Amino acid sequence: MNTRRHFLNTSACGFGSLALAAMANASAIQNPPSKIGNPLAPKSPHHAAKAKRIIFLFMAGGVSQVDSFDYKPRLFKENGQMMKFDDARSVARTGMGAPQRIFKPMWDFQQRGECGRWTSDLFPHMSQHMDDLCFVHSMHTEGVAHGPATLFLHTGSTSFIRPSMGSWVTYGLGTENENLPAFVSLSPSLGNGGPRNYGMAFLPPIFQGTPLGRAGQSAAEVTIKNLRNPLLTEAQQHRQFDFLRSLNAEQLRTANATGHDEEWEAVVSSYELAWRLQANAPDVLDLTQESKATLDMYGIDQKPTDNFGRQCLMARRLAEKGVRYIQVNYSDNTVNPAWDQHSNLRKHGEHAAAVDQPVAALLTDLKQRGLLEDTIVWWGGEFGRTPYAEKNGTGRDHNPLGFTVWLAGGGFKAAHAHGATDEFGHMAVDDKVHMHDLHATILHLLGLNHEQLTFRYAGRDFRLTDVHGNVVRELMA
């Protein structure tokens, strides 16, 4: 209980100290003291981990699986024929679920790699890595619109305010590098969930993702805002920081009386992280330190690969420096996200040209540096697209019933394909994998038991997978 003496003690160092006390007490109300001074300190996993970090390459809008990695010969044979497809979008659009016109892939397929995996000409650079990739062809998810499906991908919920996957991973494992954020989202979109896709919801604020740049902004301009104070010299800022740290230290010495000393330390640690960022973040984001050969490999200073190439190279540099969860967003801030081609599927080709070489370069770079062994690379969108045509016959609708993602490194089985959709690539039918299952499997390889990774809030324990999810062991090496 707060007393007049306690109030005078805390106010002695000014209103900034009162704010610090309020932050610490608010955190303690929701979660008792954790006995961990720095909440971002490395934590022991639940079991032996095969991966230390994750790079998620988010393809917003939904890449067509039947035009890329899910080869369906019947679409070529029966192109133009009419057929009924049982899904919510078809029924809603036609009223009675009228027949739809089968639409063959716009890109040819061929077998690639020693594994002989069928892939299309849409992604020629990625196709050179077939022997490194683990495909899940039987994905299905919740939400038929971009907003709910994107939220579900990131938080495990289509509508409720829930922590993002990156925040859960950071909460469960802490950071490998105390001088950088543990969770970074590169060029996130403001739409379809926006900040909620990297938000911490009811987890302590220190587990919030750090956005770098935004969709639509040039990746060459990406930085951490307000990292420098142009009004003070470095020496003046250092003296100011030392003074504030001394005030905080004084409060920490009196915090034992409240029993919240660990909570105070957690708040102070977030301030000190901001200070350390000033010395470390500019260096890790400086791509001029890379060789010309590396820049060329990612397609930097070339069109159309420059922007996403920079994002992928920054992701490698952040991973190399110990950032735990890195999301690389290929998106924009329009109503219809990048890969959302309802009437002009040919634009898939433009987007593929922008991301294909950088993604392949990232895989090559990680592998050459020995980082792929303990780094999970996850590529995919919130859902796939239908095997039938839409609108003027040159686009595809949303399809959450069956789509493809791939994963590499970090304990996933290389040169492997799991599950299958039906003969048209419409619905997952064999060895189905729900998004909850994928979340559970990724957490498992990071050393986290998805049923034990919980946080108590509003009288109940929450987790990323809610009350669902099964680890898909067939995906593991």
C-alpha positions, 0 to 999 in steps of 0.5 A: 500500500502507498503511504504519504512517506512513500509518495514523498520518497518517490516524488523527491526525484521529480515527476519523471520518477512518478511516471516511472512508478506508475508504469511499474505499478501498472505492470505489476497489477497485471503480472506479479514480479517475475524475479527477472531484472531485465525481461528481455534477458535470454530465457531457457527454452522449454526443450532443446531448440533447433532454431534461435531466430526467425525471418518471416517473409510476409507476402501480403494479399495472397500469392496464387498457389496454383500459379507458383508451387502447387502443380495441378495438371487438371487446370491445364487440361480443363481450362475454361470448363465450368464447375461448381466450387463449394466455398463462401466467396463463390456462394456469396458472389453468385447467390447460389454457388453457380459454376465457375470457370476453371482458370489454368496457371499463367506460368508454365511448370517444370521439375527442379532440383534433385528432389524434382519438385514441380514449380512454375516459372513465376519464381525462377530464383527461388526455384533454384533452392528447391532442395533447401525448402520444406513446402506445406501444400495443405495450409488452411486458415480462418478469415476470407477477407484480408483484414481478419486473415492477416490478423489471424496469421499474425496473432491467432485471432481474426478480431480480438486484440491478441499479442503478435507471434513476434511478441510471443516469441520475444516474451518466451525467449528474450533477446540474443543482443541487449543492444538491439530490439528483439522483434523488428518489423520491416516496412509494415503496412498500416492496413489489415491489422496495421500495428496490431500485426506487430503489437504486444496487446496485453503482454508487457510493452517491452515485447512490442515489435519495433517497426522500421519504415512503412509500406510505400516508403523507400527501404533506403530511408528505413531507420529508427525514428528519433534515435538522435537528438539534434539539439544536444551533443553526444557528450551532453546526451551522455551526461543527461542519460547518466543523470537520469540513470542515477535518479532511477537507481535511487528509486530502485533502492527504495522499491524493495518497500513495495515488493516491485523492484523487479518491475522497476528494473524492467521499466528502467531496462527499456530506457537503457535499451533506447540509449544503447540503440543509438550506438548500435542500430545505425551500424546494423542498418548501414548497407554500405558496409556490404561488398558490391558482390553482396549488394548485386546478389540481392539486386540492390541499386537495380530495378525492380529488386532494389527495395525488397533487396534492401529489406532482405539484406537488412533482415540478414544483418539483424539476424546476424546481430541476434535479433530474435524475430524479423518480419520482412513485409512485401505490402503496400497501404492500399485497400487491396494488398500487393498480391491481391489480383482479382482481375489482373493476375499478370501483376503477380509477375511484377511482384514476383520480379521484385521479391524473387531474387532478393529472397533467393539471395537471402537463402544463399547468404544465410547458408554461406554464413552458417546461419540457415542451420539455426534460422527459420525462414518462413515465406507466405501470405495470409491465404491463397487464391482460387483455381477458378477465374473471377470478374473479367476472367483474368484474376483469382479470388481469395482462398483460405481453404487450401494454399502453400507456404514454405519454410527453410532452415531451423530444423525444417526438413529440406527438399520435402513437400507435406500435404496436398490440395484436391486435384484443382488446388482448391481445398486442403485434403491430405495431411491438412495443416491449420495456421494454429498448427504451423504456429505450434510447429514453429514455436516448437523448433524455437524450443517453445511448447505452445501449450506452456507459452502462456500469459495470465490476463483478465483472469485466464491464461492466453496463448498464441494458439488459443486452445488449438494447434498440433505440432506437425512433426513430419515437417521436422528434419 
